[in-house]
Amino acid sequence: MTIFIDYLQTPLGLFEFMATEHQIFQAIFCGNKPESDRQIRVNHLTNACKYQLTEYFAGHRQYFDLPLAPKGTSFQQSVWGCLTSIPFGAIKSYSEIALLLNNPKASQAVGGANARNPITLIIPCHRVISKNNLLTGYAGGIARKLWLLNHEGIGLPFNNICYQHDLQQEIKQRQMKTQFLL
C-alpha cells in the first residue's frame, strides 16, 4: 500500500496529513518541520486536504468533504462519528456525546477516544468541552483548542482568560510530544 503525505504551515504550527489512494487516515499537528525520513508524496486526496485546510484557516470553509479512515476501536469510531456531527460554530460536552452513544456514564471514555483522534481538526475533537463549560484536554494543547474555537466564532460562555497564555510556547511543547506519531 502506498502512503501519500503532505504538510501545511498553519497559524498553529505545521500540520501533517497522510492518505492512501482512497482515504485520509491521519491529520495532526506535527512539529516545526517535516520528519527528515518522510518524503512528501502527494495525490488527489492530499491535495484536496491541503486545499480544504487552507480554506478553513482563511475563514472560507466550515465543513470538510474528504473520505476519512481513522484507525481505532469500535467505541472510538462511534465517538469520532458523533464528533463529525458537531457543526462549525457549535460545541458539545463529553457527557452530551456519551448520551448520543446511549451510554451516559461514558464521559471519561469519550474523552479518551477524543484524545486519540488521529484526524484532528477535520474530525472536530476541539469542539468538545466539559459539562462545566471548561476547556479540558486537547491533544494539540489548550491554547490551540481556544484558538480554533475562537476562529469558529464560538462565543465561550465562560472566562477562559487563564488559557490565553503564550501560544507559541504551547505549540512548541505539543509538537515535541507528537513527533513520535506515525
Secondary structure by P-SEA (a helix, b strand, c coil): cbbbbbcccccccbbbbbbccccccccccccccccccccccccaaaaaaaaaaaaaaacccccccccccccccaaaaaaaaaaaaccccccccaaaaaaaaccccaaaaaaaaaaacccccccccccccccccccccccccaaaaaaaaaaaccccccccccccccaaaaaaaaaaaacccc
